[in-house]
Amino acid sequence: MRKLTYYVGATLDGFIAAPDDDYAALMAYVGGEFLSHMCEEYPETVPTPGRAAMGFADAPNKRFDTVVMGRGTYGQGLPAGLTSPYAHLRQIVFSRSLAGSPDPAVEVTAADPLSRVRELKREDGLGIWLCGGGDLAGQLLPEIDELVVKQYPLVFGSGVPLFRADYAPHAFEPTGSRTFPNGVTVRTFERTSAPTTG
């Protein structure tokens, strides 16, 4: 069965974007050794135009062949005309407000995210990347098998949380950690079957 991985950037206080969904403050840290790590270990997570600009447009997918995201995350590129941000992946957008897809390469669905992801996990293929945002991550929390959190040395105070969900403990075991010269730490976690306490 395929894994669902929430690969995401977050501040020290657990926000993935500012209150207006802007994440430019996080992007200021994307460069140097950290960027090289992202491109080498998670090339699928670099948007298609970025892959072309960095010279690895045709690089094979290593970990994921499908990306799922919410309307807010998908909408970030629309003002710039980026209707298919991850053309090298199967793209699925969960939205009840989009009447249809602005691009034939992007599937827009109003289906229940949990049910749809469970279907995807039963299919053959590489892993599934949960790109964001916090609302969708909260809905899909029961199905997240792996967390890869790029923790930026920033505090926002408020904004879009890593998860927007009701209280329900979910246990994850740390499996790795690496800190880069720019202060970003990439932490990985796997879901554990250990019982949680309230």
C-alpha positions in Angstrom: 0.0 0.0 0.0 1.2 3.5 -0.9 2.2 6.0 1.8 0.8 9.4 2.3 3.6 11.9 3.3 3.0 15.4 4.5 6.1 17.2 3.3 5.8 20.8 4.4 7.6 23.9 5.6 6.7 25.4 9.0 7.8 28.0 11.5 9.0 27.2 15.0 5.5 27.9 16.3 3.8 25.6 13.8 2.6 27.8 11.0 2.9 27.0 7.3 1.9 30.5 6.1 1.0 33.9 7.2 -2.7 34.7 8.1 -3.2 35.8 4.4 -1.8 32.5 3.1 1.5 34.2 2.1 4.7 32.1 2.7 7.3 34.4 1.2 9.1 34.7 4.6 9.7 30.9 4.5 10.9 31.0 0.9 13.7 33.4 1.9 15.5 30.4 3.4 15.3 28.3 0.3 18.8 28.3 -1.1 22.3 26.9 -0.8 22.9 23.5 0.8 19.2 23.3 1.9 18.0 23.8 -1.7 20.4 21.2 -3.0 19.1 18.7 -0.4 15.5 19.4 -1.4 16.3 18.9 -5.1 18.3 15.7 -4.5 16.1 14.0 -1.9 12.6 15.3 -2.9 12.9 16.5 -6.5 9.1 15.9 -7.1 8.3 18.7 -4.6 10.0 21.4 -6.7 7.4 23.0 -9.0 7.7 22.1 -12.7 8.9 25.5 -13.8 11.6 25.5 -11.0 12.8 22.0 -12.1 13.3 23.4 -15.6 15.1 26.5 -14.4 17.5 24.3 -12.3 18.2 21.9 -15.0 16.5 18.7 -13.8 13.1 19.0 -15.6 13.3 15.3 -16.8 14.6 13.9 -13.5 12.7 10.7 -12.5 10.4 10.8 -9.6 12.1 9.3 -6.5 9.4 9.2 -3.9 6.1 10.4 -5.2 4.0 10.2 -8.3 0.9 11.9 -7.0 0.3 15.2 -5.2 -2.8 16.2 -3.3 -3.5 19.7 -2.1 -6.3 22.0 -1.0 -7.8 25.0 -2.9 -5.7 27.5 -1.0 -2.4 25.8 -1.8 -3.4 25.3 -5.5 -4.6 28.9 -5.8 -1.1 30.3 -4.9 0.1 30.0 -8.5 -3.1 30.9 -10.3 -2.5 34.7 -10.4 0.7 34.0 -12.3 -1.0 31.6 -14.7 0.5 28.5 -13.1 -2.5 26.1 -13.6 -0.4 22.9 -13.5 2.3 23.5 -10.8 3.4 19.9 -10.6 3.0 18.7 -14.2 5.5 15.8 -13.5 3.0 14.4 -11.0 -0.7 13.4 -10.9 -2.3 16.4 -9.4 -5.5 16.3 -7.3 -7.0 19.4 -5.8 -9.7 19.1 -3.1 -12.2 22.0 -3.4 -15.8 22.7 -3.1 -15.5 26.2 -4.5 -13.8 25.6 -7.8 -16.5 24.8 -10.4 -14.0 22.9 -12.6 -10.4 22.5 -13.3 -8.6 25.3 -15.1 -6.1 22.8 -16.5 -6.7 19.3 -18.0 -3.7 18.0 -16.1 -5.3 18.8 -12.7 -8.1 16.9 -11.2 -10.4 19.0 -9.1 -12.7 17.1 -6.8 -15.3 17.8 -4.1 -15.1 14.2 -2.9 -14.4 13.4 0.7 -10.6 13.7 1.1 -10.2 10.7 3.4 -12.2 8.4 1.1 -10.3 9.6 -2.0 -6.9 9.2 -0.4 -7.7 5.7 0.9 -8.6 4.8 -2.7 -5.3 6.3 -3.9 -3.3 4.4 -1.3 -4.7 1.1 -2.6 -3.4 1.8 -6.1 0.0 0.8 -7.4 2.7 3.4 -7.7 5.0 5.6 -5.7 4.0 7.6 -2.7 1.5 10.3 -2.3 2.6 13.8 -1.3 0.3 16.0 0.7 1.4 19.5 -0.3 -1.0 21.4 1.9 -2.7 23.2 3.4 -3.6 23.1 7.1 -7.3 22.3 6.6 -6.7 19.4 4.3 -3.9 18.1 6.5 -6.3 18.2 9.4 -8.8 16.2 7.5 -6.2 13.7 6.3 -4.4 13.3 9.6 -5.7 9.7 10.2 -4.2 8.6 6.9 -0.8 10.4 7.1 2.0 7.8 7.3 5.0 10.1 7.3 5.8 13.7 8.2 8.7 15.6 6.7 8.7 19.0 8.3 11.1 21.6 7.1 11.3 23.8 10.3 12.4 27.3 9.6 14.0 29.5 12.3 11.0 31.9 12.3 8.1 32.6 14.7 5.0 34.0 13.1 2.7 34.3 16.1 -0.3 33.6 14.0 -1.2 32.2 10.6 -2.2 29.0 8.8 -1.4 26.1 11.2 0.4 22.9 10.3 -2.9 21.1 11.1 -6.3 22.5 11.6 -8.2 19.7 13.3 -10.1 18.8 16.4 -8.2 17.4 19.4 -7.2 13.8 18.8 -3.6 12.6 19.6 -1.8 10.8 16.8 1.6 9.3 17.6 4.6 9.7 15.3 8.1 8.3 15.9 11.1 10.5 14.9 13.2 8.9 12.2 15.7 11.6 11.2 16.9 15.1 11.6 19.3 17.3 9.7 20.1 21.0 10.3 21.5 23.2 7.5 23.8 26.2 7.7 20.8 28.6 7.1 19.1 27.4 10.3 16.5 25.2 8.7 16.1 21.7 10.3 14.4 18.9 8.3 12.7 16.4 10.6 11.1 13.2 9.6 8.6 11.1 11.5 6.7 7.8 10.9 3.3 7.0 12.2 3.5 4.6 15.1 1.0 2.1 16.2 1.8 2.9 19.9 -1.4 3.9 21.8 -1.9 7.6 22.4 -3.2 9.2 25.6 -5.5 12.1 25.9 
